[in-house]
Amino acid sequence: MNGKTVSFTRDELIMLSDGILSMMENTSKAMALIKNSEAHEILEKELERYCQLNNKICDMMAATGERG
């Protein structure tokens, strides 16, 4: 990012986490409706990526002493 440091406020991190949790919930709902195994695998991989990203956001909150 061009050597610039990006920082987020506690509220911004919570907003990002809430958005990702919503995406995870919707992906899980879609997985329950889809019978195609290939599509199911794709959604499963995306769900894992969302989980990893949310964990990073939670780690950012913990690292700065900001806990939700």
N, C-alpha and C positions, 0 to 999 in steps of 0.2 A: 504494500500500500504506500509506495513512494516514501518509505521511511517514517511515516507519520504514525503516531500511537493513537489508537482508537479506544475510547473508554465509554462505558455506559453507566447511567445512573441505576440505582436499585430498581426504580419503577420501570425503566426501559428493559432491564434484564427480566423482570417479572412478566412484562408484556410479551417479550420474545418467547419465554418459556410457555406462557399460556397459549400463545398461537401455535407453537409446536405441539403441545399436548392436544389441542383441538385437531390438528392435522393427524395426529396419531389415532385419536378416537375415530375420526372419519375414515381413515384407512382401515382400521379394524372392522368397522361396519361394512365397508365395501368388500373386505375379504370374506365376510360371512355370507354375502350375497352372490359372490362370484364362484362358479363351479369350474371354470377353466383353470387347469393346473399351471399353465404358463403365466397367465395373468396373476394368479395367486402368488406364485413365486416372486414376480416383480414387485407386487405390493408388499410382500414379506420383507424383501430387501430394503424397500423404501422405509418401511416401518422401523427397521433396525437403524437405518441412517438417521431418521428423526430422533430415535432414542439416544444415539451417540451424540447428536448435536445438542439435545436438551441436557445431557450429562455435562457437556462442555460449559453450557450456560450456567448450570448449577455450580460447577467447579469455579467459575468466575465469581459468582456470588460468595462462595465460601472463602475464596482466596482474598477477597477484599473485606471479609468480615461481615458482608451483607447477607443475611439469611432471611428467606421468605417465610 
